[in-house]
Amino acid sequence: MSFLSLKQSLSKRSHSRYLLLLFGLLSLKAIWAFFEISSGYINLDPDEAQYWTWSQNLDFGFYSKPPGIAWQIWLGCKLFGNTELGVRSFAVLISMLTSLAIYFGAYRAQLGSRISFWSAVIFAFSPIGMLGSFAATTDGGFILFWTLAFFPILEALEKKAAPNYLLVSLFILCGALFKWPIYLLWAPIALSCLFYRFLYHKGLWSGMALSLAGLLPSIIWNSIHDWPTFRHVFVQTTTTVSKGNFLEFFGAQFAVLSPIFFIMLLLGLLELLRLRKQVKRPLIFCAITTVLVLGAFLVLSCTKKIQANWALYAYPTSTYIVAWYGLEKLKEGTKWLYRGIALSLLIVFVLVSIPFVQKKSFLPGKWTPFAINPFRRSMGWTELKTAFDQLEYNHEDHFLFADSYQMTSLLSFYGPVSERQYFFNTNNRRQNQFCFWPTMAEERVGKTGYYVWSKKSKDFLGDVDHEIEIVTDKLGPYFEKVDLVKIVPLFSVKSKIVKGALIFKCSDYNGKTPPETFTY
C-alpha cells in the first residue's frame, strides 16, 4: 500500500469515528431538548404562538415574515398534534442538521476531521445551539440553509475552481422562505471574487437571479394585501427611533457563543489576518463573512438598538475559525475548547434552571428576581387553559380576544379550544397578521367574549384596581356589559404574584370596532 493510500485510509477512519461520535452527542442533545419541551416549565413564547396561528391558516406569506416557519410548524403539528411538542419538534431536528452541516462543510473544505468535529460541537453546545434546539423561530431554518449554502463555496475555494452557483442559489432560495437576510451572503461571495478570480463565473449572476425566487411566495401574498410586509420592514428599518446599544450588543455576543469561544473567535480572526497568505482559503472566506456580518451590526448598534439574536447567522461557520485557532494555533488549545464547552453547558444549565428554582422557591426572592428569568415571556400560559375550564367556557357562544397580537396568539393556543382568536385594537397598535383574518365584527356580533389582559409586575395585585377601570372604560362602547370574572396568577416567586392575567366577561358584542390603524 502506498503512503498516499495509507493516508487516505486513515483519514476515512478518522472521519467515520468523529462523525459517529458527533451523531451520538447530537442525539443526547436532542433527548435533552425533548425533555425540556415535555417538562412544561417553559411554555411557548408569544412569537412561537403567533407562528402556530399562521400554521393553522397556511398561506403564501404572512404580515411580518416569509411562510417557512408556518410550514415547519404545520408539519410538526401533523405529527404530534397542536401541542408544544408539535410546535417545537422540528426545531430539534433543524438544530441537529445544522451541526451536521457545519461538520460536512468543514470536511468538504479539507479542514480535517478533527476541526470539522470540533466546529460542529462548538456550535451545537454553545448557548445559541442549545437554546435554539427547542425554540420554534425563523432563525432555525434560516441558519441551516445559510450553512448549507457555504458547502459549494468552501469546496470550490479548496479546489481553486468555480463553485456550483446553482446549488448555492437553491440553498439561499430555501433560506429566504424563513428570513430574507440570507441574501446578504451574496455580498461576501462577490467580494471574494475580487481576491480569488477563479470564483467568478457567469453562473454567479444567474444564481443570484434564481435565488430571488425565494421572495415569490411573499410577493404573491403581499400583492393581494397591499404590500404590508414591505411596508412593515421599511418602517422598522428606516423610521423606528431608538438609541444605540453598542456595548450591550457587543457584550451579548459573549453570552450567545459562550465567553471563551467568542474570545477565541476574536483572537482567531486576528491570527488569520496575520497569516492570511499562509492559511487555507475556506478559512479566509469564513473570516470575511464573519467580519462583514458582525461588523455591520456593530456599526448599526452605534445609532440604533440592535437585538442580540440578529447576528446569529455569523456563528455557524465562524466556529471553523474557533476550532482552527484552538487546535492549531493556541497553546493548550484543546483544553480551552473543553473549557469552552463546559462553560457553555454551565451557562445553559443556569438559564434553564432559573424558572424551576423560582417556581419552587429554592432561593430567596431577592437572589432570583423574576427580571433575571430569560424565559419570563414564556412563563405560566398553561394556567390560562385551567382558568377557562373553571369559567364554563362554551365554544359555540363564547370567544376570546385581546388588544395585542401576542396575547391573541397565546389565547389561540392555550385557550379552551386550540383555534384562532381575535385581535381587538383598542390601543391603536400597528397592524399585524390578525388584521388580515376575519374579525369579531364579521363573525361574533351578539356573542359573549372574554377579554384577557396580562402583565409582569413586582406588585401585580397592586395594579389590578387601576387596570379594571381602564379596561371597563375601553371596552364599554362595544359591549352591553363588561365584568372582571377572574384574576389568574401566571407565575409567582416566594408566593408573590409577579406575572398574572385578568379575564373580563364582555356580554353581547354590538359589532362596532375601534378606528382602523394604518401604521406598520
N, C-alpha and C positions, 0 to 999 in steps of 0.2 A: 504494500500500500504506500503510495507517495505521501510526502509530507502535506501537500495541499489537501489530498483526500482525507487524511487523518484529521487535519484541522477542521474541515467541513463536518466530519462525523462528530467530533467533539462539540462543535458549535450547535449542531442539531440536537444532541443530547442535552446540552445546557438549555437550549430553547424549550425543549419539551419539559424539562424539570422545572424551570422557572414559570412556565405557563400553567402547569399543573398546580404549583404552589399558589400562584396568583388566583386561579379559579377557586381553590379551597378557601383562601382568605376572603374573596368576594362573596362566596356562599355563606360564610359565617356572618359577614356584614349584612347580607340580605335577611338572614334569620333574625338578627338584631332589629333590623328595620321593621320587619313584620311584627315583631314583639312590641315595639314602640307604638305602631299603628293600632294593634289589637288591645293594648293596655287601656286605652280610653282616656289617659291623662291629658293628652294633647289633642284637642278637637280640631276641626278644620279652621284654618284661617279664613277671615271673611272673603279674601280673594279666591281661595280654593272653593268655597261655597258658591261664589259667583260663577266660576268656571264650570261647576257642576250644573248650575241652571242653564248655562249655554249648552252643555252636553245633552240636556233633556229637550232642547229646541234647536237641533243641528241646522246649520246654515253655512253659506259660503264665507261668511265673515261675521264679526261682532264689533261692537262700538269701539273698544279700546285695543283689541288685539286681533291677530290673524286666527284662523279656526283650528290650528293644530292641537292646542291644549284641550279644546272641547271634544275633538275626535278621540284623543288619547283617553280622556275620562269616560267617554261613552263606551269605549271598548272594555275598559276596566269594570264598569258597572254592569255590562252584559255578562261578564264572568263572575263577579262577586256581589251583584246587586247594588242598590243605592245605599251603600254603606261607606264608612270612612276607608275601609279596605278597598272597596271598589274604586273610590276616587283616587287613592294613592298607590294602588298596586303597580301601575306601570311606571311610577317614579322609581320604584325599587329596581325594576328591570332596566330602565334607561340608565340609572346610575351604574349598574354592572357593565352594561355595554360601553359606556363612556370610558371606564377604566380599561376595558379590553381594547378599545380603540386607541387609547394612549399607548398601550403596550405595543400593539402591532404597528402603529405609526413610527415609533422609535426603532422597532426591529427592522421594518422595511427600509428605514433610512440608514441601516448598517451601524447603528449606535451600540449594538451589542445587547445580548440577552439581559445582562445584569443591569445596565442603565435602563433598558426597557421595563424591566420588572420594577425597579425602584421608582421610576417615573409614575407608573400606574398606581403603585402602593401609596406614594406621597399624596396623589390627588384623592384616591379612594378613602384614605383615613385622615385627611385634613378636615377641619370643621366644615368647610363647604361641601366636601364629598360625603361626609357622614350625615349632616343635617339635610342635605339635598336629596338623600336617598329615600326619605319618607315624606316629602312635600311635593304636592302636585302644582308645579309652577311652569311658566313658559320657559324658564331658564333651562330646564332639563333637556328637552328636545333640541332647543337651540344650541346648547353646548355640545351635545352629542354630534350633531351634523357639522358644527364648526370644527370639531376634532377630526371627523371623517374627511372633511374637505382638505385637511393637511396631507392626507395619505399620498395623493399623486404628486404634490409639490415637493414633499420631503424626499420621496423616492427619485424624482427627476433631478433634484439637486445633487443627490449622491451619485447618480449615474451620469450627470452632466449632459442631460438631454431635455428636450421639451416635454412638459407634463401632458397628461391626458386632460385637457381643459373641459372636455365633455363630462367627464366624471366629476371634476371639481364643481362644475356648474350644477350638476344634478344634486350634489350634496348641499350646495348653497340654496338651491331651489327648495329642497325639503326643509332646511333650517328656517327659511323665510316664512314657512307656514306656522312657525312658533314666534319668532321675533325678527323684525326687519334689520336690526344692526348687523346681521350676518353678512350683509352686502359690503360692510366695511373691510372684509377680508380681501376684496379685490385691490384695496389700496396697498398693503404690503406686497402683494403679488406683482402689481405694476411697478412698484418701487424697486423690487428685487430684479426685475427685468433690466433695469439700468446698470446693475452691478454684474449680473450674470446673463449675458446676451443670449446664451443657449436656451434660457427660459422663454424667450419671446417666440411666439408662433402665431400665425393668423387665427388659429383656433381660440386665442385669448379673447378676441372680440366677439366671435360667435358664442363662446361660453358665457361671456357677460350678458349678452342678449338673451340667451336661453334661460339663464338663472332668473331673469326678471319675470318669468312665467310664475314664479312663486308668489307674485303680487296679484295674479289674476283673480283668485277667489275673493280676496278682499276688495278688489276693484269692482267686481260684479256686484257684491253686496252694497258697496258704497254708492255705486251709480244709481241704485234703486232708492237709497235713503238719503240723498243729497250730501254725500261725502262727509259724514260725521267723523269717521276715524281720522281722516286727513286734517280736518278742522281741529280735532282734539290734539293731535300730535303737534300741529303748528302752534296752537295756543300754549301748550305745555312747554314747548322748547324755545319759544320766542318772547312770549308776553308774561310768563309767570315771574313775579318779582320775589327774589329771596337773597339773603346774604350768602356769601361764600362760606365754605366749611373745609378749607384745605387741610388743616391739621386734623380735624375729625375724620375726614375721608381717608387721609393717608394713614392715620393711626388704626382705622378699622381694617385696613388691608393686612395688618399683622395678625389680627384675630381671624380673618377669613381663611388665610392659607396656613396659619399657625406661625407664631413669632419666629421660631427657629428657621422654618422653611422660607419665610419671607426675607429674613436677613441673608440666608444663603442665596436666595434669588438675586438680591441686590449685589452681593459680592460676586456672584457668578456672572452677572451682566458686566461688571467692571473687568473681570478676568477675560471675558470674551472680547471686550473692546481692546484689551492689551494684546491678546493673542489672535486677533481677528484674521490674520493671514495664515495661521497655522491650524486652526480648528476646522472641524467638518462644516460644510456649507449648511446642512439642515439646522445645526445649532444657531448659526448666524441668522437664518430666516426666522427661527422661533424668537430670537432676541429682538429682531426688528419688529415683529408683530407685538411682542410683549411691551416694548417701549412705546410703540405708537398708541396702543390701547390705554395703558396706564397713564402715559404722558398726557394724552388728550383729556382724560378725566381729571387728572391733577390740575391741568391748566383751567378747565372749566370750573373746578371747585374753588378757584380763587374769586370767582364772581357770582356763583350761584350754588345753591345747595345740591349736592350730588349724593345719591344713596350708595351705601357701601356695596350693594349687590350689582350695581350697574356695570362694574368692570369684571364680573366673574369670568367672562369668556377669555380673559387674558391668561388664566391659570392652567388649563389642561396641558397645553404644550409648553408652558413655562416650567413645568415640572421636569422636562428634559434637561433644562439648564441647572436646576437644583441637583438632580441626580448626577449629572456630569461633574459639576463642581465638587460635590461631596465625595464621589468615588474616585475621581482622577486628579483633583487639584488641592483638596483640603486635607491637611494632616489629621489623622484620626477621623476622616470624613464619614466612614461607615458608622462610627459611634454617634456622630452628630445626627445622622439620618435616623438611627434608632431613638435617640433622644427626641428628635422632632416628632416621630410617630407617638412616642409616649406622652409628650406634652399635648399633642393634638387630641389623643384619646382622653386625657385628663380634662381638657377644656370641654369636650363634648359631654363627658360624664357629669361634670359640674352643671352644665347648662340644662341637660335633660333631667337632672335630679332636682333642680330648683322647684318646679311645680309640685313634685311629690313631697319634698321637705316642707314647703309652705302649707300644703293641704293637710299634712299630718301634724303640723306644728311641732316639728322636732327641735327647732331652734327658736330663740327669742325673736319676736316680730321685728325688733329694731335691727337685727342682724340680717334678716331676709325680707326687706320691704317688697311689696308687690311690684314696685317700679323696676326691680332688677330681674324680674321674670321675663326671659326673652320670648316666651310664648303667651304673654298676657292677652294678646288679641285672640288667642285660641282657647282660652280657659272658660269652662263652665257651660258651654252651649247645650249640652245634653240635658241640663236642668230645665231648659225651656220645654222640651217634649214632656217631661214629667209634670210640669206646671199646667200644660194644656190638657193633659189627661185628667187632671183634677177639676178642670173647668167645664167638663162635659161638652167639649167642642164637637160640633156637628158639621161634617164636611159639606153637606148639601145646603145648609142655611147660613153658614159662617165662612169667613175668610180672614186672612191675616194681611197686615200692611205695616209699613214703616216709612220714615222720611229720609232714608239713606239707602243706597244700593247695597251697602254692606249688610245692614240688618235685614233688609228684604231677602237677600241671598241666604242668610243664616236661617231665617224663618222658613224659607222654601225647603231647606234641607232638614232642619231639626224640628220643624213643626209637626203637628199630629199626622199630616199626610205629606209625603215627600213629593211636592209638586210646586211649580212656580207660583209665588205670591205677588203682592202688588207694592209698587213704589208710589208714594203719595207726596208730591213735592211741596210741602207747606213751608219749607225754609229757603226756597228759591235756589236750590243747589244746581250745579251744572248737569247736563244731560248724562245719561248712562244707558246701558243696554235695555233696561226695563221700559225706557221711553219708547222703544220700538216694538213692544209687545202689547197685546190687548190690555186695556186699563180697567180700573174699577168702574168707571163711568160706562164702559161698554159691556161689562159682564156682571156687575154686582149691585145695581140700583135696587134699593128696597131691602137689601140684606144687612145682616149684622156683622161688623168687622171687629177684629181685635188688633189694637194698635200696640206696638212694643217699642219702648224706649230703654236704652241701656247706657250705662256709664261706668267708667273706672274712677274711683274716688277714695281718698283717705277717710272720708266720712260720708258714705253713700246714703245712709238713712237720714243724715242731716240735710241732704239736698232734696229729699223726696217732696216735702210740702211745696216748695217753690216750683218744682217741676210739674206737680199735679195741676197747679193753677195755670201754668204756661200751656200745657197740653190741652186742658179743657177749653181755654180761650181759643187756641189754634184750630181745634177740630170742631168746635161748636157750630160754625156755619154750615157744616157738611153732614151733620147727623142730628137726629132728634134728641139724643141723649148720649152723654159721654161720662162714664164712671170708671174709677180705678177699681179693679177687681182682684188684683194680686201683686204683691211685692215678691220678687223672685231673687233670692241670694244665689248668685252665679259662682262666686269664689270668695272664700273667707281666709284670713290669716289671723291665727290666735282668736278665733270666734268673732272677729270683727269683719263685717262685710266690706270688701274693697272693690268688688265689682258686682253689680246687680242689675235687675231689669224691672220695669214697671209694665204691667199689662192693663190696658184700658179696654172696656167693652163699649163699642160705639154702635148704637142701635139705629136702624133704619137709614141707610145711606141715601141721600137725596139726589145724587148724580152730579152735583156741582164739583168742579175741580179748581185747584189753585191756578193762578196765571201761568201760562206756559213759559218756560225759560229757554233762551236761545244762547246760553253760554256753554262752552265746551271745555 
